Amino acid sequence: MPFIGLSKPPEQTLSSTLHVGSRAPESSFLKPDCDNLIVFLRHTGCPFAEAALKLLSDYSKTYPEINCCAVFHGEKIISEQWISAFNLSSDLTFIFDEQREHYGKWGVGYSEASHLVNPMMLVNLIKLALKGIRNREASGTRWQQQAAFVVDENGTVRWFHFPVHAGDLPDFFRLN
């Protein structure tokens, strides 16, 4: 497994944090004729990214009328191999953003050290390990924050989730 370490690479240029009512950034993956659920994942191979991706897939299977997108910043080839290990919804859209430009446009930057060493993060990490979700082949940076947004057919943010710690996963099923 490649070692991505704890060194913090230079942060991408960040736009302002989006809020409910904000106009979503112009993005090719947004569909104008439906609601969009966009999930920016932590690094490829991260247990929390895996759990969020599987939750997004389950949501996509339940609500196929919603455009569900997962954004990755790890190397595309490693991310694709990682994705192929899971039985995911065929309706998911995958965006590979190695330079983290979309992350920056959507205001999803780096986390602080407390995000990575929070006691609840460790509790959630153990819970995932008991379900067989663990660190896998890694690519990207551990510092990248995860976030999720719902954008309506008019391009307006209707819901967002910025985690309190690395293991704070959004509950997409509470959206409906």
N, C-alpha and C positions, 0 to 999 in steps of 0.2 A: 504494500500500500504506500503510495507517495506520501511523504511527510510535508504538510503545508505549514507546520510550525505556528508560532505565535507572533512573528514579526508583522508589523502593520505596514502594508504598502501605502503609497501616496493615495489619498482619498480623491475620488472623482469630484468634479464640479457638481455642487448640489443646488437644486432649485428649492424654493420655499416648501415647507411641509404642507401637504394637502390636507384639507378638512372637508367635512360634509358641506356641500354647496360650492366647493371649488370646481373650477373648470379643469378637467383632466388634461394632461399634456397630449399634444398630437402624437399618436402612436399607431403604427401600421397594423398592430394586432387588435385594436379596438374595432368592434363591429357596430355600425351606427343603428342597426335595425333591432337591437336587443340589449338586454342587460349584459354586462361584462364583469366577470370576477377575475381579477389579476392578482397573482401571488408571486411576490419576489422572494426567492428562497435564499437561505444561507448557503454555505459552500456545498458543492456536490460531495456526497458521501456522509454528510452530517445527519445524525439520527433525527434531529428536529426537522430538517429539510425533507427527509424521507417521510416522516409522519405527516407533515403538511401536504406533501405531494399526494400521498395516499388518501388523505381527507378530501383534497380537491378532486381527485379521481372519483371517489364515492359520490361527491356532490354532483359532478358532471354526469354520472350515470343516472342519478335521481332527477336532475333538472337539465335535460339535454337542450332545452331552449335557451339556456344561459351560456354565453361564450366564456369558457373557462381557460385561462392561460397561466402557464407556469414559466417564470423567468429565471434563468440560470446564469451565473457569472463564471463558472468553472470552464475549463477547456472543453470545447464542444465534443470531441471524440470521447473523452472520459465521461462527460455528462450523458451522452447517448448510450454508452455501455451501461452506465448506472441505471438509467431509465428502463432499459430493456430487461433488467432483472426483475421488474415488477409487472404485475398484470393490471395495467392502467386503462382507463377509459380511452377508447379510440377517438372520442370527441375532444380530448384535450389538445390545446395548441401549445407547443414548446417554443420559447424564444431564447436564443443563445446570445448572451450579452457579455462577452469576455472582457470588454473594456468598461463595463458597468455604466454605459451611457444612459440606458433606460432607468437604471437605479437612480442615477443622478437627476434625470429629468423629473422623476416622480418623488424626489426628496428622500430617498431611502439610502442613508449613509451608513457610516460605521457605528458600531456600538461602543460603549465604554467597558472597561474591565469588569465592572460590577454586573454587567449583562451576562458575562461568561462564567462568573464564579458565584452567582446567586444560589443560596441554599435550595430554593424551589426548583431551580434549573437542575440541580443534582438529583432531587427527588423525581422529577419528570424523566430524567435520563435513565434512572434505575427502572422506572415503570416501563419505558420503551424497551429496555434491554430484556425485561421479562416477557415481552411480546415478540422478541427476536429482532427488534430494530436496534441496530448498533452502527458504529462507525464503519464505513466501507471505504473503497478507494476514493481518495479525496482530491479535490481540485478547487481552487479559488482561495478565498481568505476567510479565516474564522471570525474576523472582525466585521464582516458584512452583516448588516441587520436584515432580518426578515420582515416583510410587511404584506398586507393584503388590502385590496380596494374593490368596491363595487362601483361601477360607472354605468349610468343609465344610457338609454338610446340617444340622449341629447348631449352626452359627453360630460355630465355632471357627476361628481363624486357623491354617492348616496350613503356610503359606509366605508370605514377603514379600520384597520387593526395594526398598531405598532406594538410589538410585544414589550412587556415590562422586563423580561429576561429571555435568554436564548430558548428556553423550554416553554415559553408562553405561546401556545398554539391557538389560532383563531377557531371559533366554533361556527363554521359556515352554515350548519343546519339551523342555527338560530336566526338566520336571515329570513327564512320563509315561515 
